[in-house]
Amino acid sequence: MMKTRKQKKLVHEGNYVAEIDVEYIYTDTGWSPYISLQDAYKMDDVRDALRKGDVVRAASLARVYTLTPVAV
């Protein structure tokens, strides 16, 4: 039996955080839950784009936020 559930994953790079929609796959195997290879590549692409400073590309694949330090 296989079930899926959509969830959001966060990728943090430098001053940015990207929110990526992925689909968790639940099965009766011992490796459950896992994500598809396509979702894993998407997360890698977003992380790579943020590392290179290509926020436009990252934003085309996910929702990108800027982190701002809070002064206490």
Biotite code that builds the C-alpha atoms (Angstrom):
import biotite.structure as struc

atoms = struc.array([
    struc.Atom([0.000, 0.000, 0.000], chain_id="A", res_id=1, res_name="MET", atom_name="CA", element="C"),
    struc.Atom([1.317, 3.432, -0.914], chain_id="A", res_id=2, res_name="MET", atom_name="CA", element="C"),
    struc.Atom([0.092, 6.786, 0.414], chain_id="A", res_id=3, res_name="LYS", atom_name="CA", element="C"),
    struc.Atom([1.310, 10.275, -0.357], chain_id="A", res_id=4, res_name="THR", atom_name="CA", element="C"),
    struc.Atom([1.119, 13.516, 1.569], chain_id="A", res_id=5, res_name="ARG", atom_name="CA", element="C"),
    struc.Atom([2.138, 17.005, 0.473], chain_id="A", res_id=6, res_name="LYS", atom_name="CA", element="C"),
    struc.Atom([4.396, 18.892, 2.825], chain_id="A", res_id=7, res_name="GLN", atom_name="CA", element="C"),
    struc.Atom([6.708, 21.902, 2.779], chain_id="A", res_id=8, res_name="LYS", atom_name="CA", element="C"),
    struc.Atom([10.485, 21.594, 3.168], chain_id="A", res_id=9, res_name="LYS", atom_name="CA", element="C"),
    struc.Atom([12.772, 24.485, 4.021], chain_id="A", res_id=10, res_name="LEU", atom_name="CA", element="C"),
    struc.Atom([16.187, 25.007, 2.453], chain_id="A", res_id=11, res_name="VAL", atom_name="CA", element="C"),
    struc.Atom([18.458, 27.521, 4.184], chain_id="A", res_id=12, res_name="HIS", atom_name="CA", element="C"),
    struc.Atom([21.400, 29.138, 2.387], chain_id="A", res_id=13, res_name="GLU", atom_name="CA", element="C"),
    struc.Atom([23.066, 32.325, 3.590], chain_id="A", res_id=14, res_name="GLY", atom_name="CA", element="C"),
    struc.Atom([20.468, 35.035, 4.180], chain_id="A", res_id=15, res_name="ASN", atom_name="CA", element="C"),
    struc.Atom([17.727, 33.146, 2.303], chain_id="A", res_id=16, res_name="TYR", atom_name="CA", element="C"),
    struc.Atom([15.220, 30.425, 3.083], chain_id="A", res_id=17, res_name="VAL", atom_name="CA", element="C"),
    struc.Atom([13.288, 28.666, 0.336], chain_id="A", res_id=18, res_name="ALA", atom_name="CA", element="C"),
    struc.Atom([9.988, 26.903, 0.983], chain_id="A", res_id=19, res_name="GLU", atom_name="CA", element="C"),
    struc.Atom([9.571, 23.960, -1.378], chain_id="A", res_id=20, res_name="ILE", atom_name="CA", element="C"),
    struc.Atom([6.448, 21.847, -1.838], chain_id="A", res_id=21, res_name="ASP", atom_name="CA", element="C"),
    struc.Atom([7.342, 18.148, -1.825], chain_id="A", res_id=22, res_name="VAL", atom_name="CA", element="C"),
    struc.Atom([5.306, 14.978, -1.700], chain_id="A", res_id=23, res_name="GLU", atom_name="CA", element="C"),
    struc.Atom([6.176, 12.401, 0.948], chain_id="A", res_id=24, res_name="TYR", atom_name="CA", element="C"),
    struc.Atom([5.620, 8.815, -0.116], chain_id="A", res_id=25, res_name="ILE", atom_name="CA", element="C"),
    struc.Atom([4.600, 6.326, 2.575], chain_id="A", res_id=26, res_name="TYR", atom_name="CA", element="C"),
    struc.Atom([4.870, 2.596, 1.893], chain_id="A", res_id=27, res_name="THR", atom_name="CA", element="C"),
    struc.Atom([5.070, -0.606, 3.905], chain_id="A", res_id=28, res_name="ASP", atom_name="CA", element="C"),
    struc.Atom([8.844, -0.788, 3.410], chain_id="A", res_id=29, res_name="THR", atom_name="CA", element="C"),
    struc.Atom([11.491, 0.117, 5.956], chain_id="A", res_id=30, res_name="GLY", atom_name="CA", element="C"),
    struc.Atom([12.616, 3.164, 3.937], chain_id="A", res_id=31, res_name="TRP", atom_name="CA", element="C"),
    struc.Atom([9.347, 5.013, 4.318], chain_id="A", res_id=32, res_name="SER", atom_name="CA", element="C"),
    struc.Atom([8.666, 7.964, 4.163], chain_id="A", res_id=33, res_name="PRO", atom_name="CA", element="C"),
    struc.Atom([10.709, 9.252, 1.275], chain_id="A", res_id=34, res_name="TYR", atom_name="CA", element="C"),
    struc.Atom([10.450, 11.851, -1.473], chain_id="A", res_id=35, res_name="ILE", atom_name="CA", element="C"),
    struc.Atom([10.588, 11.358, -5.219], chain_id="A", res_id=36, res_name="SER", atom_name="CA", element="C"),
    struc.Atom([13.814, 11.786, -7.145], chain_id="A", res_id=37, res_name="LEU", atom_name="CA", element="C"),
    struc.Atom([12.239, 14.750, -8.955], chain_id="A", res_id=38, res_name="GLN", atom_name="CA", element="C"),
    struc.Atom([11.512, 16.520, -5.646], chain_id="A", res_id=39, res_name="ASP", atom_name="CA", element="C"),
    struc.Atom([15.044, 15.782, -4.413], chain_id="A", res_id=40, res_name="ALA", atom_name="CA", element="C"),
    struc.Atom([16.514, 17.294, -7.594], chain_id="A", res_id=41, res_name="TYR", atom_name="CA", element="C"),
    struc.Atom([14.255, 20.327, -7.193], chain_id="A", res_id=42, res_name="LYS", atom_name="CA", element="C"),
    struc.Atom([15.538, 20.875, -3.646], chain_id="A", res_id=43, res_name="MET", atom_name="CA", element="C"),
    struc.Atom([19.134, 20.548, -4.912], chain_id="A", res_id=44, res_name="ASP", atom_name="CA", element="C"),
    struc.Atom([18.467, 23.026, -7.733], chain_id="A", res_id=45, res_name="ASP", atom_name="CA", element="C"),
    struc.Atom([17.017, 25.575, -5.319], chain_id="A", res_id=46, res_name="VAL", atom_name="CA", element="C"),
    struc.Atom([19.930, 25.153, -2.892], chain_id="A", res_id=47, res_name="ARG", atom_name="CA", element="C"),
    struc.Atom([22.463, 25.486, -5.722], chain_id="A", res_id=48, res_name="ASP", atom_name="CA", element="C"),
    struc.Atom([20.766, 28.619, -7.083], chain_id="A", res_id=49, res_name="ALA", atom_name="CA", element="C"),
    struc.Atom([20.782, 30.248, -3.647], chain_id="A", res_id=50, res_name="LEU", atom_name="CA", element="C"),
    struc.Atom([24.471, 29.391, -3.149], chain_id="A", res_id=51, res_name="ARG", atom_name="CA", element="C"),
    struc.Atom([25.268, 31.106, -6.449], chain_id="A", res_id=52, res_name="LYS", atom_name="CA", element="C"),
    struc.Atom([23.138, 34.125, -5.539], chain_id="A", res_id=53, res_name="GLY", atom_name="CA", element="C"),
    struc.Atom([20.642, 33.423, -8.333], chain_id="A", res_id=54, res_name="ASP", atom_name="CA", element="C"),
    struc.Atom([17.527, 34.363, -6.362], chain_id="A", res_id=55, res_name="VAL", atom_name="CA", element="C"),
    struc.Atom([15.435, 34.723, -9.527], chain_id="A", res_id=56, res_name="VAL", atom_name="CA", element="C"),
    struc.Atom([16.029, 31.080, -10.488], chain_id="A", res_id=57, res_name="ARG", atom_name="CA", element="C"),
    struc.Atom([15.396, 29.883, -6.945], chain_id="A", res_id=58, res_name="ALA", atom_name="CA", element="C"),
    struc.Atom([12.175, 31.903, -6.817], chain_id="A", res_id=59, res_name="ALA", atom_name="CA", element="C"),
    struc.Atom([11.000, 30.256, -10.039], chain_id="A", res_id=60, res_name="SER", atom_name="CA", element="C"),
    struc.Atom([11.190, 26.864, -8.276], chain_id="A", res_id=61, res_name="LEU", atom_name="CA", element="C"),
    struc.Atom([10.112, 27.771, -4.721], chain_id="A", res_id=62, res_name="ALA", atom_name="CA", element="C"),
    struc.Atom([9.010, 30.589, -2.444], chain_id="A", res_id=63, res_name="ARG", atom_name="CA", element="C"),
    struc.Atom([12.123, 32.459, -1.302], chain_id="A", res_id=64, res_name="VAL", atom_name="CA", element="C"),
    struc.Atom([12.369, 34.573, 1.844], chain_id="A", res_id=65, res_name="TYR", atom_name="CA", element="C"),
    struc.Atom([15.112, 36.854, 3.119], chain_id="A", res_id=66, res_name="THR", atom_name="CA", element="C"),
    struc.Atom([16.301, 36.360, 6.683], chain_id="A", res_id=67, res_name="LEU", atom_name="CA", element="C"),
    struc.Atom([16.797, 39.482, 8.758], chain_id="A", res_id=68, res_name="THR", atom_name="CA", element="C"),
    struc.Atom([18.712, 39.331, 12.048], chain_id="A", res_id=69, res_name="PRO", atom_name="CA", element="C"),
    struc.Atom([16.803, 40.576, 15.059], chain_id="A", res_id=70, res_name="VAL", atom_name="CA", element="C"),
    struc.Atom([18.663, 42.978, 17.329], chain_id="A", res_id=71, res_name="ALA", atom_name="CA", element="C"),
    struc.Atom([18.019, 42.211, 20.986], chain_id="A", res_id=72, res_name="VAL", atom_name="CA", element="C"),
])
